[in-house]
């Protein structure tokens, strides 16, 4: 989850490194550091905290090197501190940055200590830099030293090595953590994400699993772990700079909430006709796969898991297919019984989520019908390794708490449910009605945000003094309650739980009192009466209710009950529309509590470690 940047430049590289790190802070912001080669020596600067602290230090004492590496950290092994910050060094001349987790670091540490190496940090990464140093001393070839060293590593790594004896090159290696080569004019770059390099290039080479890359000013060479030369294509990627700019909003998260009408338009464009979903959007061979599918397994983490949980209701209702939803970090360690002709679907904003990617690779071995991924990054590992892929079209999401990507994911999942439904006998008129509603979805989202922003902003004040909150929903609104609770806890640091409303009496009701705000998601559906009864249970115990209800529901404000009318929509779209006020609520509560909305403590955007 850390961010890496490397440059072999025709000019001083300090600013390129710092700008790259700033664009990668979504991956971690516990500490940051830079190492450059200047006048034959490696100069290192590290600071605790965000990249801004590192920039301040380098403004006061700049480096003049034309080759360098940089890192922004999300802590795993070792607390956030300057001594645990990257780059790590061995001897005076070898520096390394690393993203991932080395699982056998303890045994390697003991071995290296026995050889006389003194460890200055608590990190797993320091074992790698000492291991390369030791191997280099024995063989005298830096690329070979890195190759031999990584063969001994267990776990995941994306790493870049700088050595004072090699002033014109960087060595990089990848296994389980993303790395990309950027191709410039007379200079070359490395990074965890193309986003970091967008100010200097739009041409990229995506490293594959097991790749080892030598990067020089004039170009690059790729080798396998067996030291065989590899060929990797260069691709051009265009990115909208507006996605990395706040565009006048106070925070990226608020901007991304308000981008959702545009995202809905982009996600639907070219995928629906007047009356049906276009199956070809899922890729070549999708129609045949959907014809064969007899069951669906959805696998994801975090917010993506909650989107998948909504989709289970849609797939079972529209397609009549058994649908299971799995948390990737649990699925990959289970002995899974695979039903015949099961379509395996992974969901990931980044396409690099370690647990979800591992689940996809496991699924390849387990006899699933086909592998489909829904992802926001077309060049990601997950997209490249799946049989079929459907993009989210959400654009770059900078805020750590996902908003627009979640909405795009729900839309894509509904399209999938409709495609499967058509193959399994969904009446054409039912698909036509849902597609018609989808055509109006962008305008519906825009209207809902306009109508609800001020009422929700006013409501947020009531949550500020509390330490706990409960979110309730029924049916497909239960996962939306889970997502609402997650958003609140992520960025406001209020402990919040989502719960199926019908389960209140099986434990959570014991927590309800005047100090526990209870949020209910209440569309006007077949479960509304049941939900009303559950909410009466809350009121009878003194709980303060905040009900997000369709305009035509019978809920009325009264003492202890605040009602926020949500614009009515087609029932199938209710999970999307009812998500919007929960996003706004989390945002405004966090603002009022003074937290770091875009970069909440202890979290990172792309989870590339287990």
QUISULQUI-V961637 format. One record per residue. N is the residue number from 0. D_LAST is the distance of its C-alpha to the last C-alpha in whole Angstrom. Layout:
BEGIN
n=N d_last=D_LAST
n=N d_last=D_LAST
END
This chain:
BEGIN
n=0 d_last=10
n=1 d_last=13
n=2 d_last=16
n=3 d_last=18
n=4 d_last=22
n=5 d_last=25
n=6 d_last=28
n=7 d_last=31
n=8 d_last=34
n=9 d_last=38
n=10 d_last=38
n=11 d_last=36
n=12 d_last=32
n=13 d_last=32
n=14 d_last=32
n=15 d_last=30
n=16 d_last=27
n=17 d_last=27
n=18 d_last=28
n=19 d_last=25
n=20 d_last=23
n=21 d_last=24
n=22 d_last=23
n=23 d_last=19
n=24 d_last=19
n=25 d_last=17
n=26 d_last=14
n=27 d_last=15
n=28 d_last=18
n=29 d_last=18
n=30 d_last=20
n=31 d_last=22
n=32 d_last=24
n=33 d_last=26
n=34 d_last=27
n=35 d_last=30
n=36 d_last=33
n=37 d_last=36
n=38 d_last=40
n=39 d_last=38
n=40 d_last=36
n=41 d_last=32
n=42 d_last=32
n=43 d_last=29
n=44 d_last=29
n=45 d_last=26
n=46 d_last=26
n=47 d_last=24
n=48 d_last=23
n=49 d_last=23
n=50 d_last=24
n=51 d_last=28
n=52 d_last=28
n=53 d_last=28
n=54 d_last=30
n=55 d_last=33
n=56 d_last=32
n=57 d_last=33
n=58 d_last=36
n=59 d_last=38
n=60 d_last=37
n=61 d_last=36
n=62 d_last=35
n=63 d_last=37
n=64 d_last=35
n=65 d_last=35
n=66 d_last=32
n=67 d_last=28
n=68 d_last=25
n=69 d_last=23
n=70 d_last=20
n=71 d_last=18
n=72 d_last=16
n=73 d_last=13
n=74 d_last=13
n=75 d_last=10
n=76 d_last=12
n=77 d_last=16
n=78 d_last=17
n=79 d_last=18
n=80 d_last=22
n=81 d_last=24
n=82 d_last=23
n=83 d_last=20
n=84 d_last=20
n=85 d_last=20
n=86 d_last=22
n=87 d_last=22
n=88 d_last=25
n=89 d_last=27
n=90 d_last=30
n=91 d_last=32
n=92 d_last=31
n=93 d_last=28
n=94 d_last=25
n=95 d_last=21
n=96 d_last=19
n=97 d_last=15
n=98 d_last=12
n=99 d_last=9
n=100 d_last=8
n=101 d_last=11
n=102 d_last=10
n=103 d_last=14
n=104 d_last=15
n=105 d_last=17
n=106 d_last=19
n=107 d_last=20
n=108 d_last=21
n=109 d_last=23
n=110 d_last=25
n=111 d_last=25
n=112 d_last=27
n=113 d_last=29
n=114 d_last=30
n=115 d_last=31
n=116 d_last=28
n=117 d_last=28
n=118 d_last=24
n=119 d_last=25
n=120 d_last=21
n=121 d_last=19
n=122 d_last=16
n=123 d_last=14
n=124 d_last=16
n=125 d_last=19
n=126 d_last=19
n=127 d_last=19
n=128 d_last=22
n=129 d_last=24
n=130 d_last=23
n=131 d_last=24
n=132 d_last=27
n=133 d_last=28
n=134 d_last=28
n=135 d_last=30
n=136 d_last=33
n=137 d_last=33
n=138 d_last=33
n=139 d_last=34
n=140 d_last=32
n=141 d_last=29
n=142 d_last=28
n=143 d_last=28
n=144 d_last=27
n=145 d_last=24
n=146 d_last=24
n=147 d_last=24
n=148 d_last=22
n=149 d_last=19
n=150 d_last=20
n=151 d_last=19
n=152 d_last=16
n=153 d_last=13
n=154 d_last=9
n=155 d_last=9
n=156 d_last=12
n=157 d_last=14
n=158 d_last=17
n=159 d_last=21
n=160 d_last=23
n=161 d_last=27
n=162 d_last=30
n=163 d_last=33
n=164 d_last=35
n=165 d_last=34
n=166 d_last=35
n=167 d_last=34
n=168 d_last=31
n=169 d_last=27
n=170 d_last=25
n=171 d_last=22
n=172 d_last=19
n=173 d_last=16
n=174 d_last=13
n=175 d_last=10
n=176 d_last=11
n=177 d_last=14
n=178 d_last=17
n=179 d_last=21
n=180 d_last=24
n=181 d_last=27
n=182 d_last=31
n=183 d_last=33
n=184 d_last=37
n=185 d_last=37
n=186 d_last=34
n=187 d_last=30
n=188 d_last=27
n=189 d_last=23
n=190 d_last=20
n=191 d_last=17
n=192 d_last=19
n=193 d_last=22
n=194 d_last=23
n=195 d_last=23
n=196 d_last=26
n=197 d_last=28
n=198 d_last=31
n=199 d_last=32
n=200 d_last=31
n=201 d_last=30
n=202 d_last=30
n=203 d_last=27
n=204 d_last=25
n=205 d_last=22
n=206 d_last=20
n=207 d_last=19
n=208 d_last=17
n=209 d_last=18
n=210 d_last=21
n=211 d_last=23
n=212 d_last=25
n=213 d_last=28
n=214 d_last=29
n=215 d_last=32
n=216 d_last=34
n=217 d_last=36
n=218 d_last=33
n=219 d_last=30
n=220 d_last=30
n=221 d_last=27
n=222 d_last=26
n=223 d_last=24
n=224 d_last=23
n=225 d_last=26
n=226 d_last=28
n=227 d_last=30
n=228 d_last=30
n=229 d_last=28
n=230 d_last=30
n=231 d_last=28
n=232 d_last=29
n=233 d_last=30
n=234 d_last=29
n=235 d_last=31
n=236 d_last=29
n=237 d_last=31
n=238 d_last=29
n=239 d_last=31
n=240 d_last=31
n=241 d_last=32
n=242 d_last=28
n=243 d_last=27
n=244 d_last=30
n=245 d_last=31
n=246 d_last=34
n=247 d_last=36
n=248 d_last=34
n=249 d_last=33
n=250 d_last=29
n=251 d_last=27
n=252 d_last=26
n=253 d_last=29
n=254 d_last=30
n=255 d_last=27
n=256 d_last=28
n=257 d_last=32
n=258 d_last=31
n=259 d_last=30
n=260 d_last=33
n=261 d_last=33
n=262 d_last=30
n=263 d_last=31
n=264 d_last=34
n=265 d_last=32
n=266 d_last=30
n=267 d_last=33
n=268 d_last=35
n=269 d_last=36
n=270 d_last=34
n=271 d_last=37
n=272 d_last=41
n=273 d_last=43
n=274 d_last=42
n=275 d_last=39
n=276 d_last=36
n=277 d_last=36
n=278 d_last=34
n=279 d_last=34
n=280 d_last=31
n=281 d_last=29
n=282 d_last=30
n=283 d_last=32
n=284 d_last=32
n=285 d_last=31
n=286 d_last=34
n=287 d_last=34
n=288 d_last=31
n=289 d_last=32
n=290 d_last=35
n=291 d_last=33
n=292 d_last=30
n=293 d_last=31
n=294 d_last=28
n=295 d_last=25
n=296 d_last=21
n=297 d_last=19
n=298 d_last=15
n=299 d_last=13
n=300 d_last=11
n=301 d_last=13
n=302 d_last=16
n=303 d_last=16
n=304 d_last=16
n=305 d_last=19
n=306 d_last=21
n=307 d_last=20
n=308 d_last=22
n=309 d_last=25
n=310 d_last=25
n=311 d_last=25
n=312 d_last=29
n=313 d_last=30
n=314 d_last=29
n=315 d_last=31
n=316 d_last=34
n=317 d_last=34
n=318 d_last=34
n=319 d_last=34
n=320 d_last=31
n=321 d_last=29
n=322 d_last=25
n=323 d_last=22
n=324 d_last=19
n=325 d_last=16
n=326 d_last=13
n=327 d_last=10
n=328 d_last=7
n=329 d_last=11
n=330 d_last=13
n=331 d_last=11
n=332 d_last=12
n=333 d_last=15
n=334 d_last=18
n=335 d_last=19
n=336 d_last=23
n=337 d_last=24
n=338 d_last=27
n=339 d_last=29
n=340 d_last=29
n=341 d_last=26
n=342 d_last=24
n=343 d_last=21
n=344 d_last=20
n=345 d_last=16
n=346 d_last=16
n=347 d_last=15
n=348 d_last=16
n=349 d_last=15
n=350 d_last=14
n=351 d_last=11
n=352 d_last=9
n=353 d_last=6
n=354 d_last=6
n=355 d_last=10
n=356 d_last=10
n=357 d_last=9
n=358 d_last=12
n=359 d_last=14
n=360 d_last=15
n=361 d_last=15
n=362 d_last=17
n=363 d_last=19
n=364 d_last=20
n=365 d_last=21
n=366 d_last=24
n=367 d_last=23
n=368 d_last=26
n=369 d_last=25
n=370 d_last=21
n=371 d_last=22
n=372 d_last=19
n=373 d_last=20
n=374 d_last=19
n=375 d_last=20
n=376 d_last=20
n=377 d_last=22
n=378 d_last=21
n=379 d_last=18
n=380 d_last=16
n=381 d_last=16
n=382 d_last=19
n=383 d_last=21
n=384 d_last=19
n=385 d_last=20
n=386 d_last=24
n=387 d_last=25
n=388 d_last=23
n=389 d_last=25
n=390 d_last=24
n=391 d_last=24
n=392 d_last=26
n=393 d_last=25
n=394 d_last=25
n=395 d_last=23
n=396 d_last=22
n=397 d_last=22
n=398 d_last=21
n=399 d_last=18
n=400 d_last=19
n=401 d_last=19
n=402 d_last=23
n=403 d_last=25
n=404 d_last=22
n=405 d_last=22
n=406 d_last=25
n=407 d_last=25
n=408 d_last=23
n=409 d_last=25
n=410 d_last=28
n=411 d_last=26
n=412 d_last=25
n=413 d_last=29
n=414 d_last=30
n=415 d_last=28
n=416 d_last=30
n=417 d_last=33
n=418 d_last=33
n=419 d_last=32
n=420 d_last=35
n=421 d_last=37
n=422 d_last=37
n=423 d_last=37
n=424 d_last=40
n=425 d_last=39
n=426 d_last=43
n=427 d_last=43
n=428 d_last=45
n=429 d_last=42
n=430 d_last=39
n=431 d_last=42
n=432 d_last=42
n=433 d_last=38
n=434 d_last=38
n=435 d_last=41
n=436 d_last=39
n=437 d_last=36
n=438 d_last=39
n=439 d_last=40
n=440 d_last=36
n=441 d_last=36
n=442 d_last=39
n=443 d_last=38
n=444 d_last=35
n=445 d_last=37
n=446 d_last=40
n=447 d_last=37
n=448 d_last=36
n=449 d_last=39
n=450 d_last=41
n=451 d_last=38
n=452 d_last=37
n=453 d_last=39
n=454 d_last=40
n=455 d_last=36
n=456 d_last=36
n=457 d_last=39
n=458 d_last=37
n=459 d_last=34
n=460 d_last=36
n=461 d_last=37
n=462 d_last=33
n=463 d_last=33
n=464 d_last=34
n=465 d_last=32
n=466 d_last=29
n=467 d_last=28
n=468 d_last=28
n=469 d_last=28
n=470 d_last=28
n=471 d_last=30
n=472 d_last=30
n=473 d_last=31
n=474 d_last=31
n=475 d_last=29
n=476 d_last=29
n=477 d_last=27
n=478 d_last=23
n=479 d_last=25
n=480 d_last=26
n=481 d_last=22
n=482 d_last=21
n=483 d_last=24
n=484 d_last=23
n=485 d_last=20
n=486 d_last=21
n=487 d_last=24
n=488 d_last=21
n=489 d_last=19
n=490 d_last=22
n=491 d_last=25
n=492 d_last=23
n=493 d_last=25
n=494 d_last=23
n=495 d_last=24
n=496 d_last=23
n=497 d_last=24
n=498 d_last=26
n=499 d_last=28
n=500 d_last=32
n=501 d_last=33
n=502 d_last=31
n=503 d_last=32
n=504 d_last=35
n=505 d_last=32
n=506 d_last=31
n=507 d_last=30
n=508 d_last=34
n=509 d_last=34
n=510 d_last=32
n=511 d_last=35
n=512 d_last=37
n=513 d_last=39
n=514 d_last=36
n=515 d_last=33
n=516 d_last=33
n=517 d_last=33
n=518 d_last=32
n=519 d_last=33
n=520 d_last=32
n=521 d_last=36
n=522 d_last=37
n=523 d_last=40
n=524 d_last=39
n=525 d_last=40
n=526 d_last=38
n=527 d_last=39
n=528 d_last=42
n=529 d_last=39
n=530 d_last=37
n=531 d_last=41
n=532 d_last=41
n=533 d_last=38
n=534 d_last=38
n=535 d_last=42
n=536 d_last=40
n=537 d_last=38
n=538 d_last=41
n=539 d_last=43
n=540 d_last=41
n=541 d_last=41
n=542 d_last=38
n=543 d_last=38
n=544 d_last=37
n=545 d_last=36
n=546 d_last=37
n=547 d_last=36
n=548 d_last=38
n=549 d_last=40
n=550 d_last=43
n=551 d_last=45
n=552 d_last=44
n=553 d_last=46
n=554 d_last=44
n=555 d_last=46
n=556 d_last=45
n=557 d_last=47
n=558 d_last=46
n=559 d_last=43
n=560 d_last=42
n=561 d_last=41
n=562 d_last=41
n=563 d_last=39
n=564 d_last=41
n=565 d_last=38
n=566 d_last=40
n=567 d_last=41
n=568 d_last=39
n=569 d_last=39
n=570 d_last=37
n=571 d_last=35
n=572 d_last=33
n=573 d_last=33
n=574 d_last=29
n=575 d_last=29
n=576 d_last=32
n=577 d_last=31
n=578 d_last=28
n=579 d_last=30
n=580 d_last=32
n=581 d_last=28
n=582 d_last=27
n=583 d_last=30
n=584 d_last=30
n=585 d_last=27
n=586 d_last=28
n=587 d_last=31
n=588 d_last=30
n=589 d_last=28
n=590 d_last=30
n=591 d_last=33
n=592 d_last=31
n=593 d_last=30
n=594 d_last=26
n=595 d_last=25
n=596 d_last=24
n=597 d_last=23
n=598 d_last=20
n=599 d_last=20
n=600 d_last=19
n=601 d_last=15
n=602 d_last=14
n=603 d_last=13
n=604 d_last=14
n=605 d_last=11
n=606 d_last=8
n=607 d_last=7
n=608 d_last=4
n=609 d_last=0
END
